[in-house]
Amino acid sequence: MARIKINPLVEIDEAELDEQFIQAGGPGGQNVNKVASAVQLKFDVAGSPSLSQSIKNKLILLAGRRLSGAGVLTITAREHRSQQLNRAAARERLFDLLRRASERNKTRVKTKPTRSAKRKRMDQKGQRGDIKKMRRKPSMD
């Protein structure tokens, strides 16, 4: 089947996506009770052969409550009256999650405070201490 390219690192097989069309509430008149225009898109994150383990782990964190206990990600789209627009919206949300999961985290570079920053901090601490000394009761000496 066709492969869907998410970014240069990630491609998934279209057969891995399971779409179900359900009835959606909201505007649409009597048509709303007859046509299943909302889409539930399911993607098995845990069982996907297309994703590396690191991307799966990050996707599980990003998915939150949209992920079932079995590792299936469910995205529901019901914003539009059209089935095709809801289908496209659900797919775009999934692809956005996959893009975010495949991004590499920037590594933090440790830095040390400069000598002038240390001196400035100590001067400020001294000034603050002097202010607090002035608030004390005068000694009887």
TORPA-4810 file (N, C-alpha, C, O; in nm, 3 decimals):
<nodes>
NODE_1_0.083_-0.119_0.000_0.000_0.000_0.000_0.088_0.125_0.000_0.210_0.115_0.010_M
NODE_2_0.028_0.238_-0.011_0.101_0.364_-0.021_0.165_0.402_0.112_0.110_0.376_0.219_A
NODE_3_0.282_0.463_0.104_0.352_0.512_0.223_0.329_0.662_0.232_0.331_0.734_0.132_R
NODE_4_0.307_0.709_0.353_0.285_0.850_0.377_0.410_0.907_0.440_0.453_0.862_0.546_I
NODE_5_0.470_1.007_0.374_0.593_1.066_0.425_0.558_1.181_0.519_0.493_1.277_0.479_K
NODE_6_0.600_1.169_0.644_0.573_1.270_0.746_0.683_1.376_0.743_0.656_1.495_0.736_I
NODE_7_0.807_1.331_0.748_0.926_1.416_0.735_1.039_1.327_0.684_1.015_1.208_0.661_N
NODE_8_1.160_1.378_0.667_1.267_1.293_0.612_1.298_1.169_0.697_1.352_1.071_0.645_P
NODE_9_1.264_1.172_0.825_1.295_1.058_0.913_1.182_0.958_0.924_1.207_0.840_0.951_L
NODE_10_1.058_1.001_0.904_0.942_0.916_0.935_0.853_0.897_0.814_0.813_0.993_0.749_V
NODE_11_0.822_0.771_0.786_0.723_0.733_0.686_0.636_0.625_0.748_0.688_0.535_0.814_E
NODE_12_0.504_0.633_0.728_0.417_0.527_0.777_0.337_0.471_0.661_0.315_0.538_0.560_I
NODE_13_0.295_0.347_0.676_0.215_0.281_0.575_0.069_0.321_0.595_0.021_0.326_0.708_D
NODE_14_-0.001_0.349_0.489_-0.141_0.392_0.499_-0.228_0.282_0.559_-0.334_0.311_0.615_E
NODE_15_-0.186_0.157_0.548_-0.263_0.046_0.604_-0.261_0.047_0.757_-0.344_-0.018_0.820_A
NODE_16_-0.168_0.121_0.817_-0.161_0.131_0.962_-0.269_0.223_1.019_-0.294_0.221_1.140_E
NODE_17_-0.331_0.303_0.935_-0.436_0.395_0.979_-0.572_0.328_0.966_-0.603_0.268_0.864_L
NODE_18_-0.652_0.339_1.072_-0.787_0.283_1.072_-0.885_0.398_1.093_-0.883_0.464_1.198_D
NODE_19_-0.970_0.422_0.993_-1.065_0.532_1.002_-1.207_0.477_1.015_-1.247_0.386_0.943_E
NODE_20_-1.281_0.536_1.110_-1.422_0.502_1.127_-1.499_0.632_1.122_-1.457_0.733_1.179_Q
NODE_21_-1.611_0.630_1.053_-1.693_0.749_1.042_-1.812_0.736_1.137_-1.883_0.636_1.136_F
NODE_22_-1.831_0.839_1.218_-1.936_0.838_1.319_-2.022_0.962_1.304_-1.982_1.059_1.239_I
NODE_23_-2.140_0.960_1.365_-2.227_1.076_1.359_-2.174_1.185_1.450_-2.128_1.158_1.561_Q
NODE_24_-2.183_1.307_1.403_-2.135_1.421_1.480_-2.253_1.510_1.515_-2.346_1.525_1.436_A
NODE_25_-2.248_1.569_1.633_-2.351_1.665_1.672_-2.319_1.800_1.613_-2.229_1.813_1.530_G
NODE_26_-2.393_1.901_1.655_-2.364_2.036_1.612_-2.448_2.078_1.493_-2.549_2.015_1.463_G
NODE_27_-2.408_2.186_1.425_-2.490_2.240_1.316_-2.496_2.144_1.198_-2.405_2.065_1.176_P
NODE_28_-2.604_2.154_1.123_-2.619_2.068_1.006_-2.763_2.034_0.981_-2.795_1.967_0.882_G
NODE_29_-2.852_2.078_1.069_-2.994_2.051_1.050_-3.024_1.904_1.064_-2.962_1.834_1.144_G
NODE_30_-3.120_1.857_0.986_-3.159_1.717_0.995_-3.054_1.625_0.933_-3.052_1.505_0.959_Q
NODE_31_-2.966_1.683_0.852_-2.859_1.605_0.790_-2.768_1.542_0.896_-2.708_1.438_0.872_N
NODE_32_-2.759_1.608_1.012_-2.670_1.562_1.118_-2.710_1.424_1.169_-2.624_1.348_1.214_V
NODE_33_-2.838_1.391_1.163_-2.886_1.262_1.212_-2.874_1.151_1.108_-2.895_1.034_1.140_N
NODE_34_-2.842_1.187_0.985_-2.839_1.087_0.878_-2.698_1.053_0.829_-2.672_0.940_0.788_K
NODE_35_-2.608_1.151_0.835_-2.476_1.134_0.774_-2.369_1.122_0.882_-2.366_1.200_0.976_V
NODE_36_-2.283_1.024_0.868_-2.170_1.007_0.960_-2.054_1.090_0.908_-1.975_1.044_0.827_A
NODE_37_-2.045_1.215_0.956_-1.942_1.305_0.902_-1.820_1.317_0.991_-1.714_1.360_0.944_S
NODE_38_-1.830_1.280_1.118_-1.715_1.285_1.207_-1.624_1.165_1.181_-1.670_1.060_1.137_A
NODE_39_-1.496_1.182_1.210_-1.398_1.076_1.183_-1.324_1.040_1.312_-1.280_1.127_1.387_V
NODE_40_-1.311_0.910_1.335_-1.223_0.861_1.441_-1.107_0.790_1.372_-1.124_0.686_1.308_Q
NODE_41_-0.990_0.849_1.386_-0.870_0.794_1.324_-0.792_0.720_1.431_-0.759_0.777_1.535_L
NODE_42_-0.762_0.592_1.407_-0.687_0.512_1.504_-0.554_0.470_1.444_-0.545_0.430_1.328_K
NODE_43_-0.451_0.482_1.527_-0.315_0.446_1.485_-0.251_0.367_1.598_-0.239_0.416_1.711_F
NODE_44_-0.209_0.245_1.569_-0.148_0.158_1.670_-0.002_0.197_1.687_0.085_0.155_1.610_D
NODE_45_0.024_0.278_1.790_0.159_0.326_1.815_0.249_0.211_1.858_0.360_0.196_1.807_V
NODE_46_0.202_0.131_1.952_0.284_0.023_2.008_0.319_-0.083_1.903_0.428_-0.140_1.907_A
NODE_47_0.228_-0.109_1.810_0.252_-0.214_1.712_0.301_-0.166_1.577_0.308_-0.245_1.483_G
NODE_48_0.334_-0.040_1.564_0.374_0.015_1.435_0.518_-0.026_1.400_0.610_0.005_1.475_S
NODE_49_0.536_-0.093_1.286_0.672_-0.129_1.244_0.747_-0.012_1.180_0.868_-0.019_1.160_P
NODE_50_0.676_0.095_1.148_0.737_0.209_1.077_0.813_0.303_1.170_0.898_0.379_1.123_S
NODE_51_0.785_0.299_1.300_0.844_0.395_1.393_0.953_0.330_1.477_0.943_0.214_1.515_L
NODE_52_1.057_0.407_1.505_1.162_0.359_1.594_1.111_0.365_1.738_1.011_0.431_1.766_S
NODE_53_1.179_0.295_1.827_1.134_0.290_1.966_1.140_0.427_2.033_1.054_0.459_2.115_Q
NODE_54_1.239_0.507_2.000_1.250_0.640_2.061_1.134_0.730_2.018_1.081_0.806_2.099_S
NODE_55_1.095_0.721_1.891_0.982_0.801_1.843_0.853_0.751_1.907_0.767_0.831_1.943_I
NODE_56_0.839_0.619_1.922_0.720_0.564_1.988_0.709_0.614_2.131_0.601_0.654_2.174_K
NODE_57_0.820_0.613_2.204_0.818_0.658_2.343_0.778_0.805_2.353_0.697_0.843_2.438_N
NODE_58_0.833_0.888_2.266_0.801_1.030_2.269_0.656_1.054_2.227_0.589_1.142_2.281_K
NODE_59_0.608_0.977_2.130_0.470_0.989_2.085_0.373_0.949_2.196_0.267_1.010_2.210_L
NODE_60_0.408_0.848_2.273_0.324_0.806_2.385_0.312_0.918_2.487_0.205_0.941_2.544_I
NODE_61_0.423_0.988_2.512_0.418_1.101_2.605_0.334_1.216_2.550_0.258_1.278_2.624_L
NODE_62_0.347_1.244_2.420_0.274_1.354_2.359_0.124_1.324_2.348_0.042_1.416_2.356_L
NODE_63_0.088_1.198_2.330_-0.051_1.162_2.305_-0.140_1.183_2.428_-0.255_1.223_2.415_A
NODE_64_-0.086_1.158_2.546_-0.163_1.180_2.669_-0.284_1.088_2.676_-0.272_0.967_2.659_G
NODE_65_-0.401_1.147_2.702_-0.522_1.067_2.723_-0.582_1.016_2.593_-0.678_0.939_2.595_R
NODE_66_-0.528_1.058_2.479_-0.577_1.007_2.350_-0.527_0.866_2.323_-0.570_0.802_2.227_R
NODE_67_-0.436_0.817_2.407_-0.377_0.685_2.389_-0.448_0.585_2.479_-0.466_0.610_2.598_L
NODE_68_-0.489_0.471_2.423_-0.555_0.369_2.503_-0.450_0.285_2.576_-0.330_0.299_2.551_S
NODE_69_-0.495_0.199_2.664_-0.404_0.112_2.738_-0.329_0.015_2.648_-0.220_-0.029_2.681_G
NODE_70_-0.388_-0.018_2.534_-0.326_-0.110_2.439_-0.226_-0.040_2.346_-0.164_-0.105_2.262_A
NODE_71_-0.210_0.092_2.363_-0.115_0.164_2.280_-0.172_0.213_2.149_-0.097_0.237_2.054_G
NODE_72_-0.305_0.229_2.140_-0.369_0.277_2.019_-0.406_0.424_2.037_-0.477_0.460_2.131_V
NODE_73_-0.358_0.507_1.947_-0.385_0.650_1.949_-0.514_0.676_1.872_-0.528_0.635_1.757_L
NODE_74_-0.611_0.745_1.937_-0.739_0.776_1.873_-0.754_0.927_1.861_-0.746_1.000_1.960_T
NODE_75_-0.776_0.973_1.739_-0.798_1.115_1.713_-0.936_1.130_1.651_-0.967_1.066_1.551_I
NODE_76_-1.020_1.214_1.713_-1.155_1.237_1.664_-1.165_1.379_1.607_-1.126_1.475_1.672_T
NODE_77_-1.216_1.389_1.484_-1.232_1.520_1.419_-1.379_1.536_1.383_-1.436_1.453_1.312_A
NODE_78_-1.440_1.644_1.433_-1.580_1.670_1.402_-1.606_1.819_1.384_-1.719_1.866_1.402_R
NODE_79_-1.501_1.895_1.347_-1.515_2.039_1.333_-1.596_2.079_1.209_-1.668_2.179_1.211_E
NODE_80_-1.584_2.002_1.102_-1.644_2.039_0.974_-1.770_1.957_0.948_-1.791_1.852_1.009_H
NODE_81_-1.853_2.006_0.858_-1.973_1.931_0.820_-1.941_1.823_0.718_-2.017_1.727_0.701_R
NODE_82_-1.828_1.838_0.650_-1.790_1.745_0.544_-1.704_1.632_0.600_-1.615_1.654_0.681_S
NODE_83_-1.733_1.513_0.554_-1.656_1.395_0.595_-1.511_1.407_0.549_-1.419_1.372_0.623_Q
NODE_84_-1.490_1.455_0.427_-1.355_1.466_0.373_-1.271_1.568_0.449_-1.153_1.545_0.475_Q
NODE_85_-1.333_1.682_0.486_-1.258_1.783_0.562_-1.222_1.731_0.702_-1.113_1.757_0.751_L
NODE_86_-1.314_1.659_0.765_-1.284_1.600_0.896_-1.175_1.494_0.885_-1.089_1.483_0.972_N
NODE_87_-1.178_1.418_0.779_-1.076_1.315_0.755_-0.938_1.381_0.739_-0.840_1.334_0.797_R
NODE_88_-0.933_1.488_0.662_-0.807_1.560_0.641_-0.759_1.623_0.772_-0.639_1.624_0.800_A
NODE_89_-0.850_1.676_0.852_-0.813_1.740_0.979_-0.757_1.636_1.077_-0.658_1.664_1.146_A
NODE_90_-0.818_1.519_1.083_-0.770_1.414_1.173_-0.632_1.366_1.131_-0.543_1.347_1.215_A
NODE_91_-0.613_1.346_1.002_-0.482_1.303_0.953_-0.375_1.408_0.981_-0.263_1.375_1.019_R
NODE_92_-0.409_1.534_0.961_-0.312_1.642_0.984_-0.272_1.647_1.131_-0.156_1.673_1.163_E
NODE_93_-0.368_1.624_1.221_-0.335_1.623_1.365_-0.241_1.507_1.398_-0.147_1.523_1.476_R
NODE_94_-0.265_1.390_1.338_-0.177_1.275_1.360_-0.038_1.304_1.306_0.061_1.276_1.373_L
NODE_95_-0.030_1.360_1.185_0.099_1.388_1.124_0.176_1.492_1.205_0.298_1.485_1.216_F
NODE_96_0.104_1.590_1.261_0.167_1.691_1.345_0.227_1.627_1.471_0.338_1.660_1.512_D
NODE_97_0.152_1.535_1.531_0.204_1.463_1.649_0.329_1.383_1.613_0.427_1.382_1.688_L
NODE_98_0.326_1.317_1.498_0.441_1.238_1.454_0.563_1.327_1.426_0.676_1.290_1.457_L
NODE_99_0.539_1.445_1.368_0.650_1.538_1.343_0.712_1.584_1.475_0.834_1.586_1.489_R
NODE_100_0.627_1.619_1.571_0.677_1.664_1.702_0.751_1.552_1.774_0.850_1.577_1.843_R
NODE_101_0.704_1.428_1.759_0.769_1.315_1.825_0.904_1.283_1.762_0.992_1.229_1.829_A
NODE_102_0.922_1.315_1.635_1.048_1.282_1.567_1.153_1.391_1.580_1.267_1.372_1.538_S
NODE_103_1.117_1.506_1.639_1.215_1.612_1.658_1.314_1.572_1.765_1.278_1.509_1.865_E
NODE_104_1.439_1.608_1.745_1.542_1.580_1.846_1.543_1.690_1.950_1.528_1.808_1.917_R
NODE_105_1.562_1.650_2.075_1.573_1.749_2.182_1.709_1.815_2.173_1.810_1.750_2.146_N
NODE_106_1.712_1.945_2.197_1.839_2.015_2.198_1.913_1.978_2.326_1.854_1.976_2.435_K
NODE_107_2.041_1.951_2.313_2.120_1.918_2.431_2.159_2.047_2.501_2.195_2.145_2.437_T
NODE_108_2.152_2.045_2.633_2.183_2.163_2.711_2.334_2.174_2.727_2.401_2.077_2.762_R
NODE_109_2.386_2.292_2.702_2.528_2.317_2.719_2.547_2.386_2.853_2.492_2.495_2.876_V
NODE_110_2.624_2.324_2.941_2.645_2.381_3.073_2.729_2.508_3.061_2.825_2.514_2.984_K
NODE_111_2.690_2.609_3.137_2.766_2.733_3.139_2.793_2.769_3.284_2.720_2.729_3.374_T
NODE_112_2.898_2.845_3.306_2.931_2.892_3.440_2.908_3.043_3.444_2.928_3.112_3.344_K
NODE_113_2.866_3.094_3.561_2.851_3.239_3.569_2.986_3.308_3.558_3.088_3.255_3.604_P
NODE_114_2.986_3.426_3.499_3.111_3.500_3.483_3.155_3.558_3.617_3.076_3.564_3.712_T
NODE_115_3.280_3.600_3.624_3.334_3.657_3.747_3.258_3.783_3.786_3.228_3.805_3.903_R
NODE_116_3.226_3.866_3.685_3.153_3.990_3.715_3.012_3.960_3.764_2.960_4.032_3.850_S
NODE_117_2.948_3.854_3.711_2.814_3.817_3.757_2.819_3.771_3.903_2.731_3.804_3.982_A
NODE_118_2.923_3.694_3.937_2.938_3.649_4.077_2.959_3.769_4.169_2.897_3.778_4.275_K
NODE_119_3.046_3.862_4.127_3.073_3.981_4.209_2.947_4.065_4.226_2.919_4.114_4.335_R
NODE_120_2.872_4.082_4.118_2.749_4.161_4.123_2.648_4.097_4.219_2.582_4.166_4.297_K
NODE_121_2.637_3.964_4.214_2.546_3.892_4.302_2.585_3.910_4.448_2.500_3.932_4.533_R
NODE_122_2.714_3.900_4.475_2.760_3.916_4.614_2.740_4.060_4.662_2.705_4.081_4.778_M
NODE_123_2.759_4.157_4.575_2.735_4.298_4.612_2.587_4.320_4.645_2.554_4.389_4.741_D
NODE_124_2.499_4.261_4.564_2.356_4.275_4.588_2.315_4.209_4.719_2.231_4.262_4.793_Q
NODE_125_2.375_4.094_4.748_2.347_4.026_4.875_2.392_4.112_4.993_2.324_4.121_5.094_K
NODE_126_2.508_4.176_4.978_2.558_4.262_5.085_2.468_4.382_5.108_2.440_4.419_5.222_G
NODE_127_2.422_4.443_4.999_2.332_4.558_5.010_2.202_4.518_5.077_2.149_4.590_5.161_Q
NODE_128_2.149_4.402_5.038_2.024_4.353_5.098_2.044_4.328_5.248_1.956_4.358_5.329_R
NODE_129_2.159_4.272_5.283_2.190_4.248_5.424_2.199_4.377_5.504_2.152_4.384_5.617_G
NODE_130_2.261_4.481_5.443_2.270_4.611_5.510_2.131_4.669_5.536_2.106_4.726_5.642_D
NODE_131_2.042_4.655_5.439_1.904_4.706_5.455_1.837_4.634_5.572_1.770_4.697_5.653_I
NODE_132_1.856_4.503_5.579_1.792_4.426_5.687_1.854_4.460_5.822_1.784_4.458_5.924_K
NODE_133_1.984_4.491_5.826_2.048_4.532_5.952_1.987_4.661_6.004_1.972_4.678_6.125_K
NODE_134_1.952_4.752_5.914_1.895_4.880_5.953_1.755_4.864_6.013_1.708_4.952_6.085_M
NODE_135_1.688_4.754_5.984_1.553_4.731_6.036_1.554_4.677_6.179_1.451_4.679_6.247_R
NODE_136_1.669_4.629_6.224_1.675_4.569_6.358_1.660_4.676_6.467_1.681_4.795_6.444_R
NODE_137_1.622_4.627_6.584_1.617_4.717_6.699_1.759_4.758_6.734_1.851_4.677_6.725_K
NODE_138_1.777_4.881_6.772_1.913_4.923_6.809_1.960_4.849_6.935_1.882_4.825_7.028_P
NODE_139_2.088_4.815_6.937_2.141_4.744_7.055_2.161_4.843_7.170_2.172_4.964_7.146_S
NODE_140_2.166_4.795_7.294_2.179_4.879_7.411_2.325_4.913_7.441_2.351_4.983_7.539_M
NODE_141_2.415_4.867_7.365_2.559_4.891_7.390_2.596_5.034_7.371_2.713_5.070_7.388_D
</nodes>
